[in-house]
Amino acid sequence: MTVIASAAMHFEHPVTDEADRAALREATAALDEAERERRPIHMVQALTAVARCYRRLQALASAEADLEAALRWARAAQLRDGEIELLCDLADVTVHRAWQDEARQPGSGRAARERARDHAFQARNLAARMADPHAEVHVLLRVGDVLMRCGDHDDAERIHARALSLMSLPEVTEIFDSQSMPLDEV
């Protein structure tokens, strides 16, 4: 068993799967290069790639930390769409972390659940300012799912209802219709 340290958090996590180990090595090498360049978009991409590797490995604390670092870079560079996507990813990882914490010790997932809600509501608020209703629908559906998993059913239902109302707009309906597969191809 090999131990690889997260460049962003200096946490150690045992990695046993060769493909995951290789992906993590590749992602951390890209992060090292991005840190040398200090270009915000490359930092966001590299940190997000490392976070995805950690998520696959169920190293959710490291995944959350790398996503938070990517979010700081996205905000500094004013990458609004990236910020929204990262908030959705953070909400999803953090709610999974809450479950992981609860499985280890009942009652210990509350702080992670609260962070997940905070990220979800931030994403929802930013999505409300998006010019593209299709993109807003995508964010609202992700946020609603996270809130449902947090046990916040009333807010989740309101957010899903908002997404459904946006989906009924002609310009959004056209987008969804153009992306769906004809029934004879199913």
C-alpha positions, 0 to 999 in steps of 0.5 A, spaced: 500 500 500 502 506 498 501 513 501 500 519 497 499 526 500 495 531 498 498 537 495 493 542 498 492 539 505 498 535 506 493 529 509 495 522 507 490 517 505 492 510 503 491 509 496 490 501 493 487 501 486 493 502 481 488 506 476 486 511 482 494 512 484 496 513 477 490 518 476 492 522 483 499 522 481 497 525 474 493 530 477 498 532 483 503 533 477 498 538 474 497 541 480 505 542 481 505 545 474 499 550 475 502 552 482 509 554 478 505 558 473 500 561 478 495 562 472 488 562 476 484 558 471 490 552 471 489 552 478 482 551 478 482 546 473 488 542 477 485 543 484 479 540 481 482 534 478 486 533 485 479 533 488 475 528 483 481 523 485 480 524 492 473 523 491 473 517 488 478 514 493 473 517 498 478 521 501 472 526 502 476 531 507 482 532 502 477 533 496 473 538 500 479 542 501 482 542 494 475 544 492 475 550 497 482 552 494 479 551 487 473 556 489 478 561 492 482 561 485 475 562 481 473 567 485 479 571 485 479 570 477 471 572 477 470 565 474 462 566 475 460 559 472 466 556 475 464 558 482 457 556 481 460 549 479 465 548 484 459 550 489 455 545 487 461 540 487 463 542 494 455 541 496 455 534 494 462 532 496 460 535 503 454 532 504 457 525 502 462 527 508 457 528 513 454 521 511 461 518 512 462 522 519 455 519 521 457 512 519 463 513 524 460 516 529 453 518 530 451 525 530 458 528 528 456 529 521 452 536 523 457 541 521 459 538 514 451 538 513 451 545 515 457 546 510 453 543 504 447 547 505 451 553 505 454 551 499 448 549 496 444 556 497 450 560 495 450 556 488 442 557 488 443 565 489 448 565 484 444 561 479 439 566 480 443 571 476 445 567 470 442 569 464 441 562 461 435 559 464 438 552 462 444 553 466 440 555 472 435 549 471 442 544 472 444 548 478 437 548 481 436 540 480 443 539 483 442 544 489 435 541 490 438 534 490 444 536 495 438 539 500 434 533 500 440 528 502 441 533 507 434 532 510 432 539 508 426 537 504 422 543 504 427 547 501 429 542 496 422 541 494 421 549 493 428 549 489 426 543 484 419 547 483 423 553 481 427 548 476 421 545 473 417 552 472 424 554 468 423 548 464 417 550 462 419 556 459 419 556 451 427 557 450 429 552 456 424 547 453 427 547 446 434 546 449 431 540 453 427 537 447 433 538 442 438 534 447 433 528 448 433 522 444 427 520 439 423 515 442 424 510 436 432 510 438 431 508 445 
